[in-house]
Amino acid sequence: QQMSNKKEAAFDLFAEKATDIAFGVLEKKQKEEKKKPSPKSKEKKIASSIKQVFDYIIVEKGSFQYFHPYRERDSQTERNDFTETVLVDSKKTNTSGLSEMRFWLSDMMGEFIIIVEAYSEDGRMGTSITSIECSKKLFAKLDVPKSLTKGDQFYLRPEIHNSFNTVLNCALSFSAPSIPFSSKKNISVEANSVMTSSFPMKDLQIGTHPLDMKMDGKLPIGEVISEDFTTSQLKILSEGVPVKLSSSGIFSSDKMAQNIDIKIPGDALQESFKIFVTLLPMPMSNISNSLKHLIKTPHGCFEQVSATTFPIVMLLEYLNSLPSHSIPVSKVREAKNMLEKGYQTMIRYECKGGGFDWFGGSQGDEALTAYGIMQFVKMSKHIKVNNAIIERAKRYLETMRGINGEFKHSSAYSGLANAPRNTSTAYIMWCLSMSNCAVSNNYQ
């Protein structure tokens, strides 16, 4: 899942840049040629544009932030980078379609799955999967939890891997001075084997602490033939439930000092206090800082995507109400891009029998369809929406209306399926009213 998320994040960034550049490439080519591409050359020009986009980003611009950088180490044995997913800088192939490259992995030991993706001169895509083994003759593997709680008693359980054809006497030690913690053991590991040991930890202190693990492998005669050294981060949290308190004030020409009182509960842990102060030059600064929490990548079912897109719609409505000079243009563009992604995901859940449901089944859910209509109508003020989709959804709702005016329940998955029909009917009519839809006489 982590690999998938990182790859998706990298692709989102790439796709956004590629789209901007592609439009620029096409526009530039059209200006140079002073004519629009002919229908016969359309496919060829699209392929050429794809190639120019890739060449521009990968070749001219080189690495961007997701490529794994080379890092200077204090020693050849030090390992402190345990990145699970590594994105490698790409190179162009030669005339034979071959490419040779050198790249840096993280310090993890074991098998790396390699996914290679490429494109041809005419815009075709291809992929291949292989693997490589990255290891040392002697190393210790330690899985550290993402966090612990103060008061926990925890056991470090390193795995010692010995690939030498002889038994080794290993001196394994741990050190975390800021906790404080230190422990050491001498362990005999048989040839070509793996052994696990246990180191207890207690009296953990709140905070993030570097944890050093060092191991020397010696032959029975006492000669050191291999070493391993790793640094991990051990995060210790407070007990109880985190509580956030906030207060604010305004500086002015006649009031350049502020006294802010924050009431801390009497049973709060003394060592858990953290105070952050943020100074903003203008009210809009606070708004800009909050936008990043509203603009998120849509994903999931119809309802989950809506949980991302509808806040973006409300955000755009708010930004449009501000004076033009105070609107952050880059954030508006980012919000519209995310809204477009959400819209394209939602329309894939249109049902064959009409309307919408969570994953585009055979028949839509009435309440969810009405909610979708309201969303699409509001979206249409900010991005291009196919009005035919809205009309099909409205016609579906009309077919689901009963003789007495109430709407049927076609899906037991909906929370409204357990509600009285007049409740769900009222909700559907409210959605249509909020959408400013011209309803038929039957609805009235």
C-alpha positions, 0 to 999 in steps of 0.5 A: 500500500505504501508503494502504491501511495508513493507511486500514485503521488509521484504520478499525480505530480508528473501528470500535472506537469506533463499536462501543462507542458503538453498544452504548451508544446501543442500551442507553440507548434501551432503558432510556428506552423500558423495552422491547426493540425490536420486530421490525418496528422493528429495521431502523429502529432499526439505521439510527438507531443507525448515524446516531447513532454517525456523528454522535457521532464526526464531529459532536460529537467532531470530529476525531480523530488521523488527520485532517490538521491545519493547520500554521503555516509560517515562510514561504509558500514552505516545504514540509516536510510530505510526507504521502502520505495525508490524512484530511479532517474530515467535515461534514454535508450540507444538506437538498439533500445538498450539503456545502462544506468547507475542508481542508488538504493536505500539501506534495506537488506533483501529483495527489491522488486524493480518495475521498469516503464518505458515509451516508444517514439510513436507514444506506445507504453511498455512495462517490465518487472524483475528483481535484484537482491541487495545484501551483506555477508553479515547484517542485523535486521531490526523492525522498529514500530512507528511509535510507542507509548510512555510506560510501555515495556518493549523488546527489540528483536534483531535478526542476525543474518550470517552468510559466511561459511563459518560460525561467527561471534557477534558483539551486538549493542544498542544505544539511545542516549536521549532515553537513556538506553544501552544494552550489549550481547555477545551472540554466536551465530552458526554458518549460513543461518539466521538468529534472533535475539531479544533486548528489553526496553522500559522507562521510555521518555517522550520524544523522537530518539535516535537508536543506534545498533552496532554489530561486529562479527568475529571469527573464533580466533578473534579477528573482526571480518565484518561490521554493521551499523544502523540508525533508526528513529524511536518515537515515544508518545504520551499516554492519554488522548491528545487535546489541542487548544488554540487562541488568537489575537490581532496586533495593531498600531496602538496595540503591539503586545498581546497576552493570550491565556490558555487553560491547561487541564489539571490532569494533563501530563506535564511533559506532553506540553507543546506550544506553537506560535504562528504570526500572520501578516494578513487575514488572507495568510491564514486562509492560504495556509488552510487551503492545503487541508481542503484540496486533496486527491479524490479516491474511493467510491462515489460517496468517498470521492464526494467527501473530497470534491464537495469541500473543493466546490465550497472552497471555490465558491468562497474564493470567488466571493473574494476581491480578485487581487486577494485570490491565490491563483495557484490554489484555484488552479490546483483546486480545479484540477482536483475537482476535475479528477473527482468528477471524472471518477464519479461519472464512472459510477453511473449505472446501466439501469440509470442513476448512480451508486457507490461503485456503478452497479446495475441500478442506482440509489435514489438518494445518492443520485440526487446528491450527485445531481446537486454536486454536478450542478454546483461543479458546473460553475467551475469546471466543464460538466456534461449536462446529459449526465445530469438529465439522465440522472433526473429521468432515472429519479422520475422513473423511481417515483411511486404513485403517491409521490414518494420514491422507492428504495432500490438499494439496501446499502443506503442509510436512507433505506432504513428511513421512512420513505417520506424522509428520503423523498424530502431529502431527494427533493431538497437536493433537486431544489438546491440544484435549481433543477426545473422539476416536472409537474409530477415532482411538484 
